[in-house]
């Protein structure tokens, strides 16, 4: 009986020890905060990259407007993207635009994900062809009018189009490297799709990336909140997740 009792007490001790350790791990997990690595801003090696600043997402006449309008309004996305473009130009930061275009042969794709199908069904970003601008002006694929003075100034690099979400299929990385860019301030549409995919790929390619979390927006539908999902991942993955105001202050601070 004594041996049985001794074994029971030893077993209980280790069980309680394990439970205590588990509880400590739970508490630690709840109280641990992610370190903000941050990112230095220097016009010599830092560029502003905007994805999809186009009518189909950002104009009330755009085919995807109903999906993103709540998020765009809450974040003041349209105004914030313009502020970033204006600040970048005034402070001589290089600006790159990674647009989204679909040509007639892209509609013949035989498979794709949920949002790919939705974009094709909505006829987003449609162009007649890569060598044609017929019907482009004012279309859903065109840039928002208020952004055109910044984008069409002859200085902004407009890359070849990305086709799904990320820049793997276009020349953004090449263009950035050719101009000595190692750090990217990232904004545009849409948050949990193209912006997040650009963020992930640029980081994998060795760039430092800061995302401007209120200069983007995402679709909200039923139980799916793309804006919330995007902001969580910006914070967890990027070197920094800044507001537009914080970003502008950092871009202007190079002159102080």
N, C-alpha and C positions, 0 to 999 in steps of 0.2 A: 504493500500500500504506500509506504514511504517513497519508493522509487517512482511509483505512478504519479504521486503528488509532485515530486521533484520535476519529473518530465513535463507535467502540466504547467507548472510555474515557469519553466524555461521556455516552453512553447508560447505561453501567454506573453512573456517578456518580449520575444522576438516579433510576435504579431503586433503588439502595441508599438514596438519600435518602428516596424514597417509602416504602420498606419500614421505614426507621427511624421515619419519622413515623407510620406505621400501628402499629408496635410501641409507640411512645410513647402513642398514643391508647388502645390496648388496656390498657396498664399504668394509665393515668389512669382508665379506666372501671372497672377492678378495684379501685382504691384510693379512688375518690371515694365519700364517704358522704353520705347525704341530710341536709340541715340540719333539725333539729327546730324548727320555728317556735314551737311552744308556744302556750298559750292562757291568758290570765288568767281567774280565776274570781271572779265578783262576783255576789252574790245579787240585785242590782238588775237585771242584764241576762243572767244565766246560768240556764238551766233544765236539769233532768234529763229526758231523753226515753227512754222504754222502749218498744220494739216487741215485740208478741206475747208478753206474759208469761202465756201460756195453757197449759192442760193438755195439749193435743195435742202440744206440743213438750217440756214440762217435767215431766210426770207419767209415771211408769212405765206408767200405764194409757192414756196418749195414743197416738193412732194412728201418730205419727211418732217415737215414743220410740226404737225400734230403730235408726233412722237417725242419731240424734244422741246417744245415751246415752254413747258413748265420749268424745266431745268435751265433753259436759256434765260428765262425771265428772272428766276431766283438768283442765278449767278451773275447776271448782267454781262453775259458772255459777249454779246455783240459790241457793247461799249468797251469792254476790257481788252478784247483783241485789238480794237482800233487804238487804244491807249498804248498798248505794247508796240504796235507798228510805228506809231508816231514817236515814241520815246527812242526806239531803236534807230530810226532815221536821224533824229536830232542829235543822238550821241554816237553816231557813226558805227553802229553794230551791223555786221552783215546779216541779211535776212534771207531765209530760204523758205520757199513754199512747196509743200508736197501735196499736189492735188490728186483728185480721184476722178478718173474718166472711164467710161465704158463705151466701146465701139460696137457696131452691129454684130461682129463675129463673137464678141464676148457673151452675147445672149445665147450662144449655142453651147455653152459649157454644160457638161452632162451631169455634174454633181456639185454640191456645195453645202455649206452650213446653213443654219437657220436664218441668220441675218443676210447672208449672201442671197438666198432665195428671196428674202423680203426686198432687198435693194433692187434686184432684177424685176420683181413683180411691180414695184413702185416706179420703175423706169428712172432710177436715179442716175445723175451724172451722164446723161446720154449725149454723145457727139456723133456726127455723121461718119467720122473716121479720123485717124491720126494726122492726116494731111489736109483736113478740111475744117474751116471755121464757119461753114454754112449753118445758119441758125444758132450759132453759139452765143452771140451777144444777147444778154438778158435771159438766157436759158437757165435751167437748174444747175448746169455744169459751170456756168460763169461765176466769177467772183462777185461778192457783194459790192455794190456800187461804191459804198463809202470806203472800201479798202483799196479800190483801184489806183488812186493817186500814189499809194505806197508800193503796191505790187507792180504797177506798170511804169515805174520810173526809170527803167533801163538798168537799175542797179540790183534789184532783187533777183535771186536765182530761183527760177521756176523749174523744178525737176520734172523728169518724165513721170507719168502717173503711177501711183501704187494701185494695185488691182484688187486686193482683198482688204487687208487692214494695215499691215506693216510695210516698211520700205525695202524688204528683201528683193522685190522685183523691179525697183526703180533705181535711179542713180544718185539718191540723196547722200549716201555714205561716201561715194566717190567725190561728189561735189564738195562736201564738207572737208574731206581730207586734202583735196587739191588746194583749198584755201587756208590750210593750217588750223582748222577748227578742231579743238579737242573737248570743248564744253558746249552744251546745248541748253538753251532756255526753250522749253517746249510748250505749245498751246495749240488750240484749234478744236476741230470736231473730228469724230465725237469721242467723248472721254474714255469710255470703257472699250472702245473698238480701235479706231485708228490712232488716237493719241497714246493709249496704253501700249498698243503693239509697236508703235514707233519708239516709245520709251524703252521697252524691253529689248528690242533689237539694237538700238543705239548703245545701250549699256553692254550688251553682249559683244558689240564691236569695239568696246574699249573707250567709249565717250563717257564723260561725266554729264549727267542729265538732271536739270531742275525743272519740274513741271509747275505751271501756273494753274492752280486748281480751280480758280474761278474765271479763267479765260478759256473754258471749255464747257461742255454740257453733254448730257447723254439721254437716251430714250428712257422714258418711264412708262411702263405698261403693266396693268394689273399688279401682280406681286413682285414684278421685276423693276428694281431701281438701279439703272445703270450708272447714274451719277454717284450714288453712294458707294457702289462697288469700285468705281474708278478712283475715287478719292482715298479709299482704304489702300488700294494697291499703289497709288502714287506715294503715299506716306511710307509704305513698307518696302518699296523697291528703289525709288529714285534717291539721288543724293540730297535732294531738297524738294519740298512741296510748299510753294510760296503763293501768297495772294498777289493780285496784280499790283497793289500798292507797294508791297514789300519788294517785288521785282523791279518796279520803276525806281524805287529809292536806291536799289543796288546798282542799277544801270546808270543812274545819274551820279552816284557817289564816286565814279572814276575820275570826276573832275574836281573833287574836293581835296 
